[in-house]
Amino acid sequence: MDNMIDGDGDEGQLSSVRSLDRPFVILRVLREHRGPMRLTEIATAAQLHLATTQRIMNLLIRYGYAEREGLDYRLGVVSLLNGNAYLLTNGLVLAAEPVLIELTASTGLTSSVSIRYELSAVLLLRIQSTPPLRFQLPVGEKMPLLVGGARVLAASLDDDELDELLEGVTTIPLASGIELARSEFIEGLRLIRDRGYAFGQGQREAGALSVAVPVHDREQRVVAAIQLSSLIEDIPVDIDSLVVELKRASSAISRRLP
């Protein structure tokens, strides 16, 4: 695995690409593990030889992408710096922030925007209500597309992506204790597409309620979801008015996108 193939042919080029991939594979392993890892654990998870892993880790440490404490390795501070720079320069965040501030002010509810990464949703921005929600998902956290407002993003998947998302899934447990059948989830996505919004009660967190709508780019592709969230007892009875506010906010964000 460590030996690169010399030459200018396709095999040499493919081997070089695989070699360049390795640091990113290791960074993903460290990110998804959510805790310190030993070198042997990293090598096993990344499917790399131990010596290769050691060389790459030394490089990542040199540039701040990883840190070592004793025998343990973890992500370095540069990941945080990169994340902050991403938020400061991301066109969607810049377009959405003033709109969400106004949305939270007008509704009194927590608003947020998320995007799809692979088959997960990632929270990019949240404008907190007063009082704040009991549970606050960290910005940058991945969320499953199977529950809550993230279903707006799931509703935009093509058939192959949906099959991949639901591979091995027969039921979807909700925080309320209800289990949603696979067929019910698929029918729910159809309703989301037809209505243009997703409504959830006790899906991700017991006692919470959310309403979400998609954000489209200039080619009418779904690029994000914006959501209003609250405890059930704090949310207005008139959900339709929240949907109107969300759709108005979504259109405003779409117009601001580069």
CORGIFEN-V309124 format. One record per backbone hydrogen bond with DSSP energy under -1.0 kcal/mol. CO is the residue of the C=O (numbers start at 1). NH is the residue of the N-H. E is the energy in kcal/mol with one decimal. If there is no record, write none. Layout:
BEGIN
co=CO nh=NH e=E
co=CO nh=NH e=E
END
This chain:
BEGIN
co=9 nh=13 e=-1.9
co=10 nh=14 e=-2.7
co=11 nh=15 e=-2.2
co=12 nh=16 e=-2.0
co=13 nh=17 e=-2.1
co=14 nh=18 e=-2.3
co=15 nh=19 e=-2.3
co=16 nh=20 e=-2.3
co=17 nh=21 e=-1.7
co=21 nh=25 e=-2.0
co=22 nh=26 e=-2.3
co=23 nh=27 e=-2.3
co=24 nh=28 e=-2.0
co=25 nh=29 e=-2.1
co=26 nh=30 e=-2.5
co=27 nh=31 e=-2.3
co=28 nh=32 e=-2.7
co=29 nh=33 e=-1.7
co=37 nh=73 e=-2.7
co=38 nh=42 e=-2.1
co=39 nh=43 e=-2.6
co=40 nh=44 e=-2.2
co=41 nh=45 e=-2.6
co=42 nh=46 e=-2.6
co=43 nh=48 e=-2.4
co=49 nh=53 e=-2.5
co=50 nh=54 e=-2.5
co=51 nh=55 e=-2.1
co=52 nh=56 e=-2.3
co=53 nh=57 e=-2.7
co=54 nh=58 e=-2.2
co=55 nh=59 e=-1.7
co=56 nh=60 e=-2.6
co=57 nh=61 e=-2.6
co=58 nh=62 e=-2.0
co=59 nh=63 e=-1.5
co=60 nh=65 e=-2.1
co=60 nh=66 e=-1.2
co=61 nh=64 e=-1.2
co=64 nh=78 e=-2.0
co=65 nh=76 e=-2.3
co=67 nh=74 e=-2.0
co=69 nh=72 e=-2.0
co=72 nh=69 e=-2.8
co=73 nh=37 e=-2.4
co=74 nh=67 e=-2.8
co=76 nh=79 e=-1.4
co=77 nh=81 e=-2.1
co=78 nh=82 e=-2.9
co=79 nh=83 e=-2.1
co=80 nh=84 e=-2.4
co=81 nh=85 e=-2.4
co=82 nh=86 e=-2.3
co=83 nh=87 e=-2.1
co=84 nh=88 e=-2.0
co=85 nh=89 e=-1.2
co=86 nh=90 e=-1.6
co=90 nh=94 e=-2.4
co=91 nh=95 e=-2.0
co=92 nh=96 e=-2.6
co=93 nh=97 e=-2.4
co=96 nh=100 e=-2.9
co=97 nh=101 e=-2.3
co=98 nh=102 e=-1.7
co=99 nh=103 e=-2.1
co=100 nh=104 e=-2.8
co=101 nh=105 e=-1.9
co=102 nh=106 e=-2.2
co=103 nh=107 e=-1.8
co=104 nh=108 e=-2.7
co=110 nh=229 e=-2.6
co=111 nh=127 e=-2.9
co=112 nh=227 e=-2.3
co=113 nh=124 e=-2.5
co=113 nh=125 e=-1.5
co=114 nh=225 e=-2.5
co=115 nh=122 e=-3.1
co=117 nh=120 e=-1.7
co=120 nh=117 e=-2.7
co=121 nh=143 e=-3.2
co=122 nh=115 e=-2.1
co=123 nh=140 e=-2.9
co=125 nh=113 e=-2.2
co=127 nh=111 e=-2.0
co=138 nh=141 e=-1.9
co=141 nh=123 e=-1.8
co=143 nh=121 e=-3.2
co=148 nh=151 e=-1.7
co=149 nh=152 e=-2.0
co=150 nh=153 e=-1.0
co=150 nh=154 e=-1.7
co=151 nh=155 e=-2.1
co=153 nh=156 e=-1.2
co=154 nh=157 e=-1.6
co=158 nh=162 e=-2.5
co=159 nh=163 e=-2.4
co=160 nh=164 e=-2.0
co=161 nh=165 e=-2.5
co=162 nh=166 e=-2.2
co=166 nh=169 e=-2.3
co=170 nh=182 e=-2.1
co=172 nh=180 e=-3.0
co=174 nh=177 e=-1.9
co=178 nh=174 e=-2.9
co=180 nh=172 e=-3.0
co=181 nh=185 e=-2.2
co=182 nh=186 e=-2.2
co=183 nh=187 e=-2.2
co=184 nh=188 e=-2.2
co=185 nh=189 e=-1.8
co=186 nh=190 e=-1.6
co=187 nh=191 e=-1.9
co=188 nh=192 e=-2.2
co=189 nh=193 e=-2.3
co=190 nh=194 e=-2.2
co=191 nh=195 e=-3.0
co=192 nh=196 e=-2.6
co=198 nh=212 e=-2.4
co=200 nh=210 e=-2.7
co=202 nh=176 e=-2.0
co=203 nh=175 e=-2.3
co=205 nh=208 e=-1.8
co=207 nh=232 e=-2.5
co=208 nh=202 e=-3.2
co=209 nh=230 e=-2.1
co=210 nh=200 e=-2.8
co=211 nh=228 e=-2.7
co=212 nh=198 e=-2.8
co=213 nh=226 e=-2.4
co=215 nh=223 e=-3.0
co=215 nh=224 e=-1.2
co=217 nh=220 e=-1.9
co=221 nh=217 e=-2.1
co=224 nh=215 e=-2.6
co=225 nh=114 e=-2.5
co=226 nh=213 e=-2.3
co=227 nh=112 e=-1.7
co=228 nh=211 e=-2.1
co=229 nh=110 e=-1.6
co=230 nh=209 e=-3.0
co=231 nh=234 e=-1.4
co=237 nh=239 e=-1.6
co=239 nh=243 e=-2.1
co=240 nh=244 e=-2.1
co=241 nh=245 e=-2.1
co=242 nh=246 e=-2.7
co=243 nh=247 e=-2.8
co=244 nh=248 e=-2.1
co=245 nh=249 e=-2.2
co=246 nh=250 e=-2.9
co=247 nh=251 e=-2.2
co=248 nh=252 e=-1.9
co=249 nh=253 e=-2.4
co=250 nh=254 e=-2.6
co=251 nh=255 e=-2.1
co=252 nh=256 e=-1.1
co=253 nh=257 e=-1.1
END
